[in-house]
């Protein structure tokens, strides 16, 4: 019988501990500094407000991690977010009765984009970074043409509430945002499919060694298509939350795909594929948003924020490569 000590030395558990603890520790440290600079952030209500603002990035990271584990990237996420916000305002156009049918259309669009990404990468053998970059340009152009380059239409209150509604006097926690609930539900479902189903095991095996996984009977192409589908659904969900919180904008998703990738890598995902956890990705997103909040509190300009984000992404990639070498 294997002892507890020997189990602790197992490779999968090492990956889990490494990816989870790094992201969690980084988040705690950054949020601790925020509380020192601005003590009000230690208040539970402000913490819940922080989670509400970070919810879209956590959702995006929850989808992006599926693609990264499979050994690819999804650079179309930010463009899908923008398309969702623009399309929602045009589909619904201020009519509360059209909200849910409009949301159904948004998810149908997301499914089409995700499946197309997966099919191009899997069956046409186009590298994911090229395929999704092409999709990003296509979707961005479509959103701009559709909107005429400026916000159109309107979003009714029942749609806006999906991003901005806050339940006051919630038991134990005081306030609860619907955006946080959506993020928790999406991340919970993503965690289940990634860590408790055969699909998740196939995804990790495929990312580690696609050829070996295929010889072992893993449906590699179908698994990769499903990974891109999850990523696209995450982008649609995040777009709905962002549209609800911030309203209509043709720049709603700018740069979010790189933030989602950085969040996943901060959370321990291996860029070469085959390693990563959902919990790590979520805490990576919270860490990244905490850093942005800290920079804002310090009065750093937007240019500095972009520079720091680039440095983080480079450092995260380097750390991912080193982690992959250490884990064999």
N, C-alpha and C positions, 0 to 999 in steps of 0.2 A: 504494500500500500504506500502510495506517495505521501510523504509528510507535508505539513503546511509549509515548512521551509523550502522544500523542493518545488512546491507549487508556486511560491513567491518568485522563484528563479525562472519560471516558464516565460517564454518569449511573448505570448499574447498578453499576459498580465503585465509584463514590463512595459509593453507599448501603451497599455491602458493607463498605468500609473504615470508614466512619463508625460503623455499627452494631456491628461487631466490635470495633474498637479502644476505643470508649468503655467498653463492658462489661468488656473484658479489663483495661484500665487501672484502672478502678474496683475490680475484684476484687483485682488485685495490690496496690493501695494499701491497701485495707481489710485484706487478709490480712497485709500487712507490718506494719500497726499492731498487729494481734492478736499477731503474733510478738514485737513489741517489748514489749508488756504481759505476755505469757505466752510466754516463749521455748520452752516445750515444744511449742508448735504448729508449730515449725519441724521437728520430728521427723516423719519420713515416716509412721510409724504413726498419729500424731495427725492428720496431714493426710488420710490415708485414712479415719479415723473421721469427720472433718469432711465428706468427700465422701459417706459413707454417710448421714449425717443430712440432707445437702442433696439427696440423690438424688430423693426424692419431689417436691420443688419443681421440680427440673430437668425431671422427667418431665412435670409439669403445664404448665410453661412451653413445653415442646416441642409440646404439643397446643394450648394456648391461642393460640400464635402463628399457627396456621393460620386460626383464626377472626378474629383481629385483622387479619391481612393481607387477609382477604376483606371487611373493613370492618365487622365486628361484634364482639360480646363473648359470652363464655360464662360467665354467673354461676352456673351450676348445678354447676360442677366440685366445689366443696367439699362440696355435698350428696351428690353421687355418691360421693365418697370415704367419707363417713359411711355411706351405704347399703351400700357394698361391705363395709366392716368389719363392720357389723351382720349383713348377709345371710350373709357367710362363716361367722360364728360359729354361725348358725342352720342353714345348709345342711349344714355339715361336722360341727358339734357334737362336736368332739373325736375323730372317726373318721379316722385317717390314710388309710384306703382310699377315703374320699370326697373327698379334697383336690382331685384333678385334675378330677373331675366337677363339684365345687362351683365351681372356678375357671372352668370352661367356662360354667356358669350365670351367673356374675358378668359375664363378657364378653358373654353374650347380653343381659343386662339393660342393660349399657352401650351395646350396639348399638341397642337399642330406644329408649333415652333420646336418644342422639345423633341418630338418624334422625328422631325426633319433633321435636326442636329444629329440625333443618334443614328439615323439611317445613312446620312452622308459620311459620318465617321466610321461606322461599322461596315457598310457594304461598298462604299466607294473608296475606302481606305485613305480618306483625307485626314491629315493630322487635326486633332480637335482645336488647336489654337488657330488654325487657318479657317476651318469650317465655321467655328463660332464667331470669329472676327468678321467673316463674310456675312453671317446672319446678323451680327450687330449693326453693320453698315446698312444692310437691307431693311431691318426693322426701324432703325433711326430715320432713314429716308422716308419710309412709309409714314411714320408718326409726324414728321415735318410736313409732308405733302398733305396728309389728312387734315392737319390742324391749320395749314397755311403759315406755319412758322410762329404762331402765337396762340395763346389759350383760347379755346372755343367751348361753347356749351356751358353746362353747370352741373354741379353735384349736389343732390338733395341732402337734407339733414340725416335721413336714415342711412345714407352711404357715408357721409362725413363722420357719423358716430362710430363707425368701425375703426377709425383712427384716433378720434379725439374724445369719445365719451369716457367719463370717469365716474365710477360708482363711489359716491361719498358714504362715509360711515359704514364701510365694509367691516365685518367682524374681524377682530384681531389685528388687521393691518391698516385700518383707517380708510384708505382709498384703494381702489382697484381699477385699472384701465382696461378697457376691452381689447386694446392693442396688445397688452401683455398676455391676456387670456388667449388671444389668437396665436401669439408666438409660442406660448407654452404648449398649446394643443398641437400645433404643427410640429414643433420640435419633439414632442412626445411620440407622435405617430412616426416621424422620421427615425427616432431612436429605436422604436420597435422593429421597423422594417430593416434597419441596418444591423442591429445587434441580436435580434431574436427570430430571424427568418432565414430560410435557405438562400434567399436572394442576397442578403447581406454577406453571407459566407462566400457565395459565388463572386460577389463584387470584390471582396478582399483578395480571393485567390486569383481572380483575373488581373487585378492591378499588380499583384506580386509577380506573376509570370503568366501572361496570356496564353502562350503556347502550351505550357504544362496544364493549365486549367482546361484548355480545349481538348487536349488528349485525355484528360480525366473525365470528360463528358459534360463539362460546363457549357451551357449555351452562351458563349461569349458575346456574340452579336446582339442577342436579345437582351442580355444583362446590361450591355453598354447603352442600348436604346432606352431602357428603363431608367438608368442613371441620369441621362439627359432629360428625361421626362420629369423626374423628381425635381431636378434643378429648375426647369422652366415653371413648374407649378409653384415652387418657392418664390420665383420672381413675380408671378402673378399675385400671390398672396401678399408679398411685401409691397407691391405696387398699389394694391387696394388699401392697405394700411397707410401708406405714404399719401395717397390721394385723399383719404379721409382726414388725415392730420393737417396736411399743408395745402390742400386744394389743387387746382389744375396748374401744371407747369410743363413746358416742353423740355425742361432740363431736370426733371424729377429724378432720373436714374443715373445722371452723369457720374462716372467714377465708381459706382457701387459694386461693379463686378470685381475690380481690383481690391476694394475693401473686403469683399467676401472671401477672396482668395487669401489675402493677408490674414484674415481672422482664422481661417482654417489652418494655415501653417503655424500661426501663433499657438493654436490649440493642439498642435502635435501631428497634424496630417503630413504625410510624406508626399512631396510633390511628384516623385517618380511612381507613385501608386503603391497600393498594397498595405497601407497603414493609416489609421486615423480613427477618431471617435466622434460621435455626435455631441457628447457633453463637452469635449475639448473644443469643438468648433464654436459652440454657443458661448463658452467662456472666453474664447479668443475674440469673438465679436464684442462682448462686453468690455474686454480689455482695450480693444481698439477704440471703442466709443468713449471709454473713460479717458484715454489719452487725448482724444480730440477735445473733450470737455476741459481737461486740464490746460491744454494749450489756449483755449478760449479764456479761461480764468486768468491766465498769465498775460493776456492781451496780445498774443501772437497774431500776426496778420495771416490771411488765407494762404499767401505764398509760402510762409513758413510751415503751415499745416501740411501743404502738399509736399514740401521737401521732406518733412519728418515722415510722412506716409511712405514716400519712396524709399527712404533709408530703412524703414521698418520692413518693407517688402523685400529689399535686398538682403537684410540681415536674416529675415525669416527663411528665405530660400537657402541661404548658406547654412543656417541651423538645421533645416530639413535634410539637406544633403549629408551633413555630419551625423545627424541622428540615424539616417538610413544606413550609413556605413557601420556605425556602432552596433546597430541591431542586426547587421548581416543581411 
